[in-house]
C-alpha cells in the first residue's frame, strides 16, 4: 500500500510512503518513508509502542514477531521527537510453517514418548 507524498515546507515529522503488505510475522517487513531516525524508531499500533530499528536509505527493515507486533491488519504511525507520521496500514499474517520444522517437532515428540 502506498500513500501519495506531499512535502510541506518546514515539515519535520516522519512520513510513511509504503509498507510491503501482507507480511508473514517471521519475514522481513519494510516501511519506506522520509525523516525516519537512523538510530531507532517507535511504531504506535493499537495504542502500544514497539521499538523498531533505525532506518537505512529511508527504509526501516524488521521482523514483526521479533519486535512483538501482533498478527492482524492495523493502522500505525511512526513516532519521533519531531512528531508523529501519517497513519498507514500494516497487514501481518501468521508465521509461515516450514515443512522441515513441522517434521522436526513431530520427530522430537515421538522421541520423547520412548
KAMOCOR-V943909 format. One record per residue. N is the residue number from 1. RES is the residue in three letters. OMEGA is omega in whole degrees, 0 to 359 (* if undefined). Layout:
N/RES/OMEGA
N/RES/OMEGA
This chain:
1/UNK/184
2/UNK/174
3/UNK/175
4/UNK/182
5/UNK/174
6/UNK/180
7/UNK/177
8/UNK/180
9/UNK/179
10/UNK/179
11/UNK/182
12/UNK/183
13/UNK/180
14/UNK/178
15/UNK/179
16/UNK/178
17/UNK/183
18/UNK/176
19/UNK/180
20/UNK/181
21/UNK/344
22/UNK/184
23/UNK/172
24/UNK/184
25/UNK/182
26/UNK/180
27/UNK/180
28/UNK/172
29/UNK/179
30/UNK/174
31/UNK/180
32/UNK/180
33/UNK/184
34/UNK/174
35/UNK/173
36/UNK/175
37/UNK/175
38/UNK/179
39/UNK/175
40/UNK/182
41/UNK/178
42/UNK/174
43/UNK/175
44/UNK/182
45/UNK/182
46/UNK/179
47/UNK/176
48/UNK/178
49/UNK/177
50/UNK/181
51/UNK/177
52/UNK/179
53/UNK/176
54/UNK/181
55/UNK/172
56/UNK/181
57/UNK/177
58/UNK/181
59/UNK/172
60/UNK/182
61/UNK/183
62/UNK/175
63/UNK/185
64/UNK/183
65/UNK/179
66/UNK/177
67/UNK/175
68/UNK/181
69/UNK/179
70/UNK/175
71/UNK/178
72/UNK/178
73/UNK/184
74/UNK/171
75/UNK/179
76/UNK/172
77/UNK/172
78/UNK/182
79/UNK/177
80/UNK/176
81/UNK/181
82/UNK/179
83/UNK/181
84/UNK/179
85/UNK/169
86/UNK/178
87/UNK/180
88/UNK/185
89/UNK/175
90/UNK/182
91/UNK/182
92/UNK/180
93/UNK/177
94/UNK/180
95/UNK/179
96/UNK/177
97/UNK/180
98/UNK/181
99/UNK/180
100/UNK/179
101/UNK/178
102/UNK/179
103/UNK/180
104/UNK/179
105/UNK/179
106/UNK/180
107/UNK/178
108/UNK/177
109/UNK/178
110/UNK/181
111/UNK/182
112/UNK/181
113/UNK/183
114/UNK/*
